[in-house]
Amino acid sequence: MSQISSCIKEQSGNVELRIHCQPRASKTEIVGLHGESLKVRLAAPPAEGQANAELCQFLAQYFGVLRQEVQILSGKGARQKRVLIKGKTAQEIQDCLPQLSDQE
């Protein structure tokens, strides 16, 4: 099992991801792991939900799902988030992600 599997949890045909966000980055991208979370840099600022909206839009595009199939379960006001991706398996999510190293 790869280390990326530590941030992915499959449940009832959906996938829950643990994500660590870094707002106000130069560009939006997945950069690696931060502990047991997927580290995502976001170009948007963490004001008025802009970073959360960008995160959902980015993940939908990245994993090939509709925007409404990506939902923040917890952490809307924090860097650590739990995000639900509907209609994907853990293996499908893992296959989309490159081999990632720890970026703490």
Secondary structure, DSSP 8 states (H G I E B T S, - for coil): --GGGGGEEEETTEEEEEEEEE-S-SS-EEEEEETTEEEEE-SS-SSTTHHHHHHHHHHHHHHT--GGGEEEEE-TTSSEEEEEEET--HHHHHHHS----B--
